Amino acid sequence: MSEAKRILKAIQNFTTPELEPAPTLDAKASLLGYPDFQELENHLLKLEKQDLLDTEADLLQKICTLKNPNANYRYFKFHAHSDRDISYSSIWIGKNEYGSDVRIPALVDAYRVLENFKLFSDLKIVIVDDFHEALIWNNYWLGDALIREDVARDYFFELFQRESQIKSIFNKEPSLRQ
């Protein structure tokens, strides 16, 4: 039952330009393929646990594809590959002790990225605003995602800990510390 409540709350909370200025629950349900919100709620409450989890993943993917980035947060762009690899927009922060470049995820202009995807790509990008969505995206949906900064820093914490890999010139040449 908590899965049904979680997905119903996600449906109630998401916004998208297609629903402006007054997004109703029925309009949201319609975007998700249901005649109205009552039909969607009844459908979810009747499902067995595994069917509910599958339906939740499908509905959340639709919601995360439809919704806008939250203007109060900053985002990183990641891509989850089918071989479990992750790539991301990044910035160079230095070289490690072996002379290899060290990079960390870079903040992106979420609205510009979203606009470019709509204009130049047939692919979808999802907006990930919580840890649960990040988990489902990384394990089931895959593909491109704009992930809210706090969520990305928690979910991919090891990618943001790379500063310790940077070789300082002061470690080799103490005489340069003047």
N, C-alpha and C positions, 0 to 999 in steps of 0.2 A: 504494500500500500504506500510506503514512503516513496517508492520510485514514481508512482502515479502523481503523488503530491509534488514531487520535485519537478516533473515535466510540466504539470499544470502551472506551477509558479513561474517557470521559465517562459511559458507561453504568455502569461499575464504581464510579464516584465519586459518583453522585447519590443523594440520599436524599429520601424523601417520607413523610408520615404513614401513607399506605396500606401501607407496607412495614414499619412498626415492629412488633416490636422488632428483628427480625433480617432485614434485607433481603438476600435471596439473588439471585444473578445470574439465576436462572430466573424469580424473581418480577418482577424488573425487566424482563426480556425479555417476560414476559407482559403487563405494563402497556403495553409498546410495540407489542403486537400480534403477538408471536412465541410459538410453543409453549414454547420454552426458549432458554437462552443459546447453546447449541451450534448450534441452528438459525439464530439471529440472526447469530452469528459466521460460519458457513458461507455464509449469504446475502451478507453484506458482502464477504467475501473473493473471491466469484465475480463481483462486479460490475465492469463497465468503469468507467474513470475518471469520465466525465460522469454515468453512472447512480449511481455511488458518491457524487459530490458532491451530487446531488439527494436521494438517500436520507439522506445525512448531515444536510442542512438540515432535512429532515422529522423525522428522529429527534431532532435537537437541539432542534427546536421543541417536540416532545412532552416531552422531558426538562425543558426550561426552563419549561414550563407546569406540570409535575408537582412539581418540586423546591421546597424551602423556601428562603427567604433564609438565608444563613449568619449565625448569631447573633454571629459575631466581626467582622462588618463592618457598615458603615452604607450606606444606599441612597438614591438619588434616583429620582424617578418621571418618566419621559419618555414621549412619544407620538410615533411616527413616522407621518406622514401619507403618503398615496399620491402627493401632489404634491411629495414630497421635503422638506416642511417638518417642523420639529420643534417640539413644544410641551413644556412641563415645568412642574411645580410650582415656584414661585419665591418669592423674597423681594425686597423693595424695598431698594436700597442707596443711593439718592440720585437726583439729577437731573444730566443732562449739561449742557453749555454752552448748549444750545438750550432748556433747561427741560423736556425729556422725562424721564420716569421711566427709571431703569436698574435692571434686575432680574437676579438670578443664580439658578441652580437651588438649591432648598432641600432639605435632607435631610428624609426622611419616615420615619415609623414603618412599616417594611416589612411587619410582621406585621398591623398594623391595615389598611393599604391592601389587602393580600391578602385579609384577612377580609371587608372591605367589598365587594370584587369578587365574592367567592363568594356573599355574601348578597344583593347588590343589582343584580347585572349578569349578563347571559348572556355577556358578553365574557370573554375570557381575558386574563390578564396573564402575561408571561414574566419569569423571574428571570434576569438576565444577570450572570454572574460572571467573564467574561474578554473580552478584546478581540475574539477570534474570534466569540464569540456576539454581541457588540455589532454587529460588521460584518454578520453574517447578518441579525440583527433589523432593522437600519436599511435594508438593501437588499432583503430578501425578505419577512420576516414582517410587518413594520410593526405598528401598533397600540401597546398599552400595554406598558411594561416597567419593572421595578424594576432599576436598574443599580447595581451595587456602586460605592461612592464612588471608589476608585482607578481603576476602569475608566472611569467617567464623566468624571473629571477629565482622563484621558488622551485619551479619544475625543472629548469635546466641550471641549477645552482653551480654545477661544476664548470660550466662554460664561462661563468662570471668570476671564477676564482683563479684565472690564469695570470693575474698580475705577478704572482709569486714565481712564475716561470721566467720572468724577464731578467736578463743578465745586466746588472748594473756595471757601468764602467768603473765605479768606485770599488767594486769587489776585487778587481784586478790591479788597479792603479791607485793605491791610497794617497799617493803624492798629488793627485788631481783634486783632492778635497779642499783646497785652500779657499 
